Amino acid sequence: MTVSSGPRAVREAIARAPFLPSVHLDSPRTHARHAILGFALALLPIASASAQTVLGYGEDATAAPIGAIRIRLSNDWHRSRSFGNFNDTTYDSDRQYRASTIGLELGVLKRLSLGVTVPWVTTKALTFQSSPHVHDTLNVIALDTLYDTSHNGWGNIEALAKVVWLGEPGQQARLEPRDGVHVRSAVAGGAYFGTGSRIDPRDPFAIGTSDRSRSLVLESLTDVTVGPHFFGSIVGRYQKPMSDNVLVAIKLSDNPLGEYTEPFTAARRLGTKYEVEITPRYQFGRNFTVGAQYHYRHSGEDRYSGQTTYIDGDGNEQTVDASMLNSFAPRTEKRIGFGAVYSSVDGYTRNRSRIPAEVSFQYSKVVSLSGGYPKESQVTFAVRLFHRLWGSEFAPPAAAATQPTLEPDATPPAPAPAPQDSTPPAPAPPKSS
């Protein structure tokens, strides 16, 4: 499991902000820059690839090794732009946010791991609007105004537990290159906590760091490996939000910058969400893998209940119902993306690398979104580190002992004795008489 869904929870704040549906405007220059950067990063590690042992980006059914912790640090940049023209009021809004996420996953048992994701979110919205309409309360004309709003705070914290119920559970088994087809499957369950901050419901352009909704989450994760190079994952996710009470405001006219009611408390029951991720990956070697991803997401209809009153321009008391907000759902989103990962985990298990780590890049783009909401693009850089706390499953093998080399003796060797001649001596000549 790759614990990286904090930004997914943050996207709820984007989708549920009181932003009017509008025409979407792409930013070709930004998208081209992202694509070129991603392609350049993908080419860097190819030269060192030699065999298949990389986990790959995205979520999977692999459990963390017993006693080992996987720490993921990531930055996700999201951006969308939209403009519209309603009743002679025009606006052009550029909305972006960054989620700096810390993900922790601990291997508790051979088939059980626990994970938590904590995102810190920074949001910013720049909106230029021009309107000749008179605001009822201020009695002024709004002309050529620039709105600059930003928020910082926690996103929705997520906690999950995962159990591998089919196939080999361990990370080490996954890292071994094998022939044939192998299947692994796991289930995960947990919750989103109602952390983060919501924005003033009367602000149609601002972005909160979270929608502060509490949800129960259930996931099914299945991996398929084919031969030494192909590794694919299919992830299904079911999210059931809990009912709660929140502050809402009702817009009183069709003017996108018109008056709202004063915020009042309403009962909220968010729609159930279904998600499917399909992530095929191709592994070039022991250190490098690339992949693509298709993401489908559907949110059911939100339901609000509650009433408030206000005094209209004629001095009459009017009643509005929070159920007017139900029209902002359901939503269906389709997203495609690609990514690349460089890993030294296999080298660590073979005593060829001192630090077990993964560096990944991912780019994704919303290609279809119902309701006329602005489509966003996302760029993610992440580093995942591995550290053994106890046990021996993730310990590298002991280095082979080598025989010490004897130092040469400094004393000069004694000269060799002269060879002895084994030829018998010649007889002496006879003496003369």
C-alpha positions in Angstrom: 0.0 0.0 0.0 1.3 3.4 -0.9 -0.2 5.8 1.6 -0.7 8.8 -0.6 -4.4 9.7 -0.5 -4.2 12.8 1.6 -4.4 15.1 -1.5 -7.5 13.0 -2.5 -9.2 14.2 0.6 -8.1 17.7 0.0 -9.8 17.6 -3.5 -13.1 17.3 -1.6 -12.6 20.9 -0.4 -12.1 22.0 -4.0 -15.2 20.2 -5.3 -17.4 21.4 -2.5 -16.4 25.0 -2.4 -19.4 27.3 -3.3 -17.9 27.9 -6.8 -20.2 28.4 -9.7 -20.0 26.0 -12.7 -18.2 27.7 -15.6 -16.4 27.3 -18.8 -13.0 25.7 -18.3 -9.8 27.2 -19.8 -6.7 25.1 -20.2 -3.2 26.4 -19.7 -1.3 24.9 -22.6 2.1 26.4 -21.6 1.9 25.0 -18.1 0.9 21.6 -19.3 3.7 21.5 -21.9 6.2 22.5 -19.2 5.0 19.7 -16.9 5.1 17.1 -19.7 8.7 18.1 -20.8 9.9 18.0 -17.2 8.3 14.6 -16.6 9.9 13.2 -19.8 13.3 14.5 -18.8 13.1 13.0 -15.3 12.0 9.7 -16.8 15.0 9.4 -19.0 17.7 10.0 -16.3 17.9 6.6 -14.6 17.4 4.4 -17.7 21.2 3.8 -18.1 21.4 2.1 -14.7 18.5 -0.3 -15.2 19.3 -4.0 -15.3 16.5 -6.2 -13.9 12.9 -6.0 -12.5 12.6 -5.3 -8.7 10.8 -1.9 -8.3 7.5 -1.4 -6.5 6.3 1.4 -8.7 4.1 4.4 -8.1 0.5 4.3 -7.1 -1.3 2.1 -4.6 -0.7 -1.7 -4.5 -1.4 -4.8 -2.4 2.1 -5.2 -1.0 2.5 -5.2 2.8 5.4 -3.5 4.5 8.0 -5.9 5.9 7.6 -6.9 9.5 9.2 -4.4 11.8 9.9 -2.0 8.9 8.4 1.5 8.4 7.9 3.1 5.1 8.0 7.0 5.2 6.6 8.9 2.3 7.2 12.6 1.8 5.4 14.2 -1.1 4.4 17.5 -2.6 1.2 17.7 -4.8 0.5 20.7 -6.9 -3.1 21.1 -8.2 -4.3 23.9 -10.5 -7.5 24.8 -12.3 -8.7 27.9 -14.1 -12.1 29.0 -15.1 -14.0 32.0 -16.3 -17.6 32.9 -16.9 -20.1 35.6 -17.8 -23.4 35.9 -16.0 -25.8 38.9 -16.2 -23.0 41.1 -17.5 -20.7 40.0 -14.7 -17.5 38.4 -15.8 -14.8 36.7 -13.8 -11.5 34.9 -14.5 -10.3 32.7 -11.6 -7.1 30.8 -11.2 -7.2 28.4 -8.2 -4.3 26.3 -7.0 -3.3 24.4 -3.9 -0.4 22.4 -2.7 -0.6 19.4 -0.3 2.7 18.6 1.5 2.0 15.1 2.8 3.7 12.8 5.3 2.7 9.1 5.0 3.7 6.4 7.4 3.2 2.7 7.0 4.3 0.1 9.5 4.6 -3.7 9.0 3.1 -5.2 12.1 2.6 -8.9 11.0 3.4 -10.8 7.9 0.0 -9.9 6.4 -0.9 -6.8 8.3 0.3 -3.2 8.0 -1.0 0.0 9.5 -0.8 3.4 7.7 -1.6 7.1 8.3 -1.5 10.1 6.0 -1.2 13.7 7.3 -1.4 16.5 4.7 -0.5 20.2 5.3 -2.4 22.3 2.7 -1.7 25.7 1.2 -4.4 27.2 -1.1 -4.6 30.3 -3.2 -7.3 31.8 -5.5 -6.8 34.9 -7.7 -10.0 36.1 -9.3 -10.5 39.2 -11.5 -14.1 40.3 -11.9 -16.0 43.1 -13.6 -19.6 43.8 -12.9 -21.9 46.8 -13.4 -24.5 45.4 -10.8 -25.3 47.3 -7.7 -24.9 45.3 -4.4 -28.1 45.7 -2.3 -26.3 46.0 1.0 -23.3 48.2 0.0 -25.1 50.2 -2.7 -21.9 50.5 -4.7 -20.9 49.4 -8.2 -18.3 46.6 -8.4 -15.9 47.4 -11.3 -12.6 45.7 -12.1 -11.9 44.1 -8.7 -9.1 41.6 -8.0 -9.8 39.1 -5.2 -6.9 37.3 -3.6 -7.7 34.7 -1.0 -5.4 32.1 0.6 -5.6 29.5 3.4 -3.1 27.3 5.2 -3.9 24.4 7.5 -4.3 20.6 7.9 -6.1 18.6 5.3 -8.2 15.5 6.1 -6.0 13.0 8.0 -6.5 9.4 6.9 -5.7 6.2 8.8 -5.9 2.7 7.3 -5.1 -0.9 8.2 -4.4 -3.4 5.4 -4.6 -7.2 5.4 -3.1 -9.3 2.5 -5.4 -12.3 2.1 -4.3 -13.8 -1.2 -0.8 -14.5 -2.5 2.6 -13.9 -1.0 2.3 -11.0 1.4 5.8 -9.7 1.8 7.6 -6.9 0.1 10.7 -9.1 -0.3 8.7 -11.7 -2.3 7.5 -8.9 -4.5 11.0 -7.7 -5.2 12.2 -11.1 -6.5 12.0 -11.3 -10.3 10.0 -14.3 -11.3 8.6 -15.8 -14.5 4.9 -16.6 -15.0 1.8 -15.0 -13.6 1.4 -14.1 -9.9 -1.6 -12.6 -8.1 -1.8 -10.8 -4.8 -4.9 -9.2 -3.2 -5.5 -7.2 0.0 -8.3 -5.4 1.7 -7.9 -2.2 3.6 -10.2 -0.3 5.9 -10.0 3.0 7.9 -11.4 6.5 8.2 -11.0 10.1 7.2 -11.0 12.4 10.2 -12.8 15.8 10.1 -9.6 17.8 10.3 -8.8 20.9 8.3 -10.5 24.2 7.8 -13.6 25.2 5.7 -13.9 28.6 4.1 -16.6 31.2 4.6 -19.6 29.8 2.6 -20.4 33.3 1.3 -17.1 33.4 -0.6 -17.7 31.9 -4.1 -14.0 31.6 -5.0 -12.0 30.7 -1.9 -10.6 27.2 -1.3 -10.6 25.5 2.1 -8.0 23.0 3.2 -10.6 20.4 3.9 -14.4 19.9 3.9 -14.1 18.6 7.5 -16.2 15.5 6.6 -15.7 12.3 8.5 -15.9 9.1 6.4 -15.4 5.4 6.6 -13.2 3.9 3.8 -13.0 0.4 2.4 -10.5 -0.6 -0.3 -9.8 -3.7 -2.4 -6.3 -3.9 -3.9 -5.2 -6.5 -6.4 -1.8 -6.9 -8.0 -0.9 -9.0 -11.1 2.7 -9.6 -12.1 3.4 -11.1 -15.5 7.0 -12.2 -16.2 10.0 -10.1 -15.2 8.7 -6.8 -16.4 4.9 -6.2 -16.1 3.3 -5.2 -12.8 -0.3 -3.9 -12.7 -2.7 -3.0 -9.9 -6.5 -2.6 -9.7 -7.8 -0.6 -6.7 -11.4 -0.1 -5.8 -12.4 2.3 -3.1 -15.7 2.9 -1.2 -16.2 5.9 1.0 -19.2 6.5 3.2 -19.4 10.0 4.7 -21.0 10.5 8.1 -23.8 12.9 8.8 -22.9 16.2 10.5 -23.8 19.9 10.9 -22.1 22.7 9.0 -22.4 26.4 8.3 -23.9 27.1 4.9 -25.1 30.2 3.0 -27.6 30.5 0.1 -27.0 32.8 -2.8 -30.1 35.1 -3.3 -29.7 35.9 -7.0 -28.2 34.7 -10.3 -25.4 37.2 -10.1 -22.2 35.2 -9.3 -21.0 38.0 -7.0 -24.5 38.7 -5.6 -25.7 38.6 -2.0 -25.8 35.5 0.2 -27.8 34.9 3.3 -26.0 35.1 6.6 -24.3 31.7 7.4 -26.6 29.3 9.3 -26.3 25.8 10.5 -27.7 23.0 8.3 -27.6 19.2 8.6 -25.3 17.7 5.9 -25.2 14.2 4.5 -22.7 13.9 1.7 -23.1 11.4 -1.1 -21.4 8.0 -1.1 -18.2 7.9 -3.3 -16.9 5.1 -5.5 -13.5 5.1 -7.1 -11.5 2.7 -9.4 -7.8 3.0 -10.2 -6.1 0.9 -12.9 -2.3 1.3 -12.9 -0.2 -0.8 -15.4 3.5 -0.5 -15.0 6.5 -1.6 -17.0 9.8 -2.3 -15.2 13.0 -1.7 -17.1 15.3 -3.0 -14.5 16.2 -3.3 -10.8 16.1 0.5 -10.4 13.5 1.9 -12.7 9.9 1.6 -13.7 7.3 3.7 -15.6 3.5 3.4 -15.6 0.2 5.0 -16.5 -3.0 5.3 -14.5 -6.7 5.6 -15.2 -8.9 6.9 -12.3 -12.7 6.9 -12.2 -14.6 8.6 -9.4 -18.3 9.1 -8.7 -19.8 11.0 -5.9 -23.5 10.6 -5.0 -25.9 13.5 -4.3 -25.3 15.6 -1.3 -28.3 16.4 0.9 -28.7 19.5 3.1 -31.6 20.3 5.4 -32.3 23.4 7.4 -33.9 26.8 7.0 -33.2 30.5 7.6 -34.9 33.8 7.1 -33.8 37.1 5.7 -35.3 40.6 4.9 -35.5 41.4 1.2 -35.2 44.8 -0.4 -38.9 45.5 0.1 -38.6 44.9 3.9 -40.4 41.5 3.7 -39.2 38.4 5.5 -38.3 35.5 3.3 -37.5 31.9 4.0 -34.8 29.9 2.2 -34.1 26.2 2.6 -30.7 24.6 2.6 -31.9 21.9 0.2 -31.2 24.4 -2.6 -27.5 23.2 -2.2 -28.4 19.7 -3.3 -28.1 20.6 -6.9 -24.3 20.8 -6.7 -24.0 16.9 -6.8 -23.7 14.2 -8.0 -20.3 14.4 -9.8 -18.4 12.0 -12.1 -14.7 12.5 -12.7 -12.3 10.7 -15.1 -8.6 11.3 -14.8 -5.5 9.9 -16.6 -1.8 10.2 -15.7 1.6 8.7 -16.0 4.6 8.4 -13.6 8.2 7.1 -13.2 10.0 5.7 -10.1 13.7 5.3 -9.4 14.4 2.8 -6.5 17.5 1.7 -4.5 15.5 -0.8 -2.4 16.7 -3.8 -4.2 20.3 -2.6 -4.1 19.9 -2.2 -0.3 18.7 -5.8 0.1 21.9 -6.9 -1.8 24.3 -4.7 0.1 24.8 -2.5 -3.0 23.1 0.6 -1.6 23.4 2.2 1.8 19.9 3.9 1.8 16.7 2.1 0.7 14.6 4.8 -1.0 12.3 5.5 -3.9 12.0 8.8 -5.8 8.9 9.2 -8.0 7.3 11.7 -10.3 3.6 11.7 -11.4 1.4 13.9 -13.6 -2.3 13.6 -14.0 -5.1 15.5 -15.7 -8.9 15.5 -15.3 -10.2 14.7 -18.8 -14.0 14.5 -17.9 -15.9 16.2 -15.1 -19.7 16.5 -14.8 -21.5 19.6 -13.8 -19.3 22.1 -15.7 -16.8 22.4 -12.8 -13.2 23.4 -13.7 -10.9 20.6 -14.5 -7.6 20.4 -12.6 -4.1 19.1 -13.3 -1.8 17.6 -10.7 2.0 17.3 -10.4 3.5 15.1 -7.7 7.1 14.6 -6.5 7.6 12.1 -3.7 10.4 10.4 -1.8 9.7 7.1 0.1 12.3 5.9 2.7 12.5 2.5 4.4 13.8 1.9 7.9 13.9 -1.3 9.9 12.8 -1.0 13.5 12.9 -4.6 14.6 13.0 -8.1 13.1 15.2 -9.4 10.3 12.8 -9.5 7.3 14.1 -6.2 5.8 17.7 -6.6 7.0 20.3 -6.9 4.2 22.4 -10.0 4.2 25.6 -10.0 6.2 28.6 -9.0 4.2 30.8 -12.0 3.2 33.9 -12.3 5.4 37.2 -11.9 3.6 40.5 -13.4 4.5 43.0 -10.8 5.8 46.0 -10.1 3.6 49.4 -10.9 5.3 51.8 -8.0 5.2 55.3 -8.8 3.7 58.1 -9.4 6.2 60.5 -6.4 6.4 63.6 -8.6 7.1 65.6 -9.2 4.0 65.8 -12.9 3.0 69.0 -14.8 3.7 71.2 -15.6 0.7 70.7 -19.0 -0.8 73.6 -21.5 -0.2 75.9 -22.1 -3.2 75.2 -25.2 -5.1 77.6 -28.2 -4.5 79.3 -29.8 -7.5 78.6 -33.5 -7.5 81.3 -34.3 -10.2 84.1 -36.5 -8.8 87.5 -34.9 -8.7 90.0 -35.7 -11.5 92.8 -38.2 -10.6 96.2 -36.7 -9.8 98.9 -37.1 -12.5 101.7 -39.8 -11.8 105.0 -38.6 -10.3 108.1 -39.0 -12.5 110.9 -41.2 -11.3 
